[in-house]
Structures are given as C-alpha cells and as structure tokens.
Amino acid sequence: MPITDSHASQTRTAGHDDTVIIRVAAASDAPALARLAALDAARPLHGQILIAESGGVALAALSLEDDRAVADPFLPTAGHVALLRTRADLLRGGRSRRRLRRLGGSRRPLTAGG
C-alpha cells in the first residue's frame, strides 16, 4: 500500500532538547536528499523515502523500497536512522524486510526450542 500520509510524526530524541520530525519526503526535498547521499558517499535513494529532520535540516533519510539509509556522517545521526527504521517498520505493519532476511526470511512464528 503506498504511503500518502503527509502528516509528520514528532518525537524527542533521548537526552536532547531538539525535536526530530520524521516525515515522508516530497519532491521539494530532492536537494536535501542529494546532499545527504553525497555527504554519505552513497547512491541517491529511490522510491518512497522517509526523512528525519531537526531544526528544518534533513539529517538522515531511509528508502522504504530497499531499506537503505543515508545520513550526515559529520553529526551524531545513528539515533535518527534508528527512528527512521522504527517508523518504517510501523508503516510496514511491524516487520521490515531487513529483519525478515536476518531471521532467514521466515514468516512463521518463532517458538522456543526452534
């Protein structure tokens, strides 16, 4: 199901006073996304993208299509990427493709003892 909700989710980062906004990227975010990819020495993201921003500045982004993230490597952005992954998991119904691959791709419930 495509994500069409332009509503921004807001949360506080642990130990900081800055508000972090997680939102779906718009066409007007293309320059900020290109800047993040260049700073991170990564290919540009494609598909639907979530952005984490603080103070109006994009600090990290995550492609919902392939779960690839880019972030400003000169700032402490690991928490921003974690927030993006959490939001992506919630949008996908709680299980990311990345986590399913780590579990062997199984959709069956895990049980004690195997």
C-alpha positions in Angstrom: 0.0 0.0 0.0 1.5 3.4 -1.0 2.2 5.8 1.8 0.3 9.0 1.1 0.2 10.4 4.7 2.0 13.7 4.7 1.4 14.0 8.4 4.7 14.4 10.2 5.4 12.3 13.3 7.3 14.1 16.0 9.3 12.7 18.9 12.1 13.8 21.2 15.5 12.2 21.0 16.7 10.7 24.2 18.9 13.1 26.1 18.4 16.0 23.7 16.1 19.0 23.6 15.8 19.1 19.8 12.6 17.9 18.2 13.1 15.4 15.4 10.5 15.2 12.7 10.0 12.0 10.7 8.1 12.5 7.5 7.6 11.3 4.0 9.8 13.1 1.5 8.3 15.4 -1.0 9.7 16.4 -4.4 11.0 19.6 -2.8 13.3 17.5 -0.7 15.4 16.4 -3.7 18.2 18.8 -3.0 18.5 17.8 0.7 18.4 14.1 -0.3 21.1 14.6 -2.9 23.2 16.4 -0.2 22.8 13.6 2.3 23.7 11.0 -0.3 26.8 13.0 -1.4 27.9 13.5 2.3 27.5 9.8 3.0 29.3 8.8 -0.3 26.3 6.8 -1.2 24.0 6.3 -4.2 20.9 8.5 -4.1 17.8 6.9 -2.5 14.9 6.0 -4.7 11.2 5.1 -4.2 9.3 6.4 -1.2 11.6 8.0 1.3 11.3 9.0 5.0 13.3 11.9 6.2 14.5 12.7 9.8 15.0 16.4 10.2 15.8 18.7 13.1 15.7 22.5 13.1 14.5 22.3 9.5 17.6 20.5 8.3 17.5 16.9 6.9 19.9 14.8 8.9 19.1 11.3 7.6 16.8 9.5 5.1 15.6 6.0 4.5 14.2 4.4 1.4 11.1 2.4 2.1 11.7 0.5 -1.1 15.1 -1.1 -0.3 15.6 -0.1 3.4 18.8 1.8 2.5 19.7 4.8 4.6 21.9 7.9 4.1 22.9 10.3 6.9 25.2 13.2 7.6 28.4 11.5 8.7 29.6 14.6 10.4 26.8 14.7 13.0 25.6 12.0 15.5 22.8 10.6 13.4 22.7 6.9 14.4 19.6 7.7 16.6 17.9 9.4 13.6 18.5 6.4 11.4 17.1 4.2 14.2 14.0 6.4 14.4 13.6 6.1 10.6 13.8 2.3 10.8 11.3 2.2 13.6 8.8 4.4 11.7 9.3 2.3 8.5 8.6 -0.9 10.5 5.4 0.6 11.8 4.3 1.7 8.3 5.0 -1.8 7.0 3.0 -3.4 9.8 5.8 -4.1 12.2 8.2 -6.3 10.3 10.8 -4.9 8.0 12.2 -6.9 5.0 15.7 -6.3 6.5 14.7 -8.0 9.8 12.9 -10.8 8.0 16.1 -11.5 6.0 18.1 -11.7 9.2 15.6 -14.2 10.5 16.1 -16.4 7.4 13.1 -14.9 5.6 10.6 -17.0 7.5 7.2 -15.6 8.2 6.3 -18.4 10.6 6.2 -17.6 14.3 9.4 -18.3 16.2 8.9 -20.8 19.0 11.0 -21.7 22.0 13.4 -24.5 21.1 13.4 -23.9 17.4 
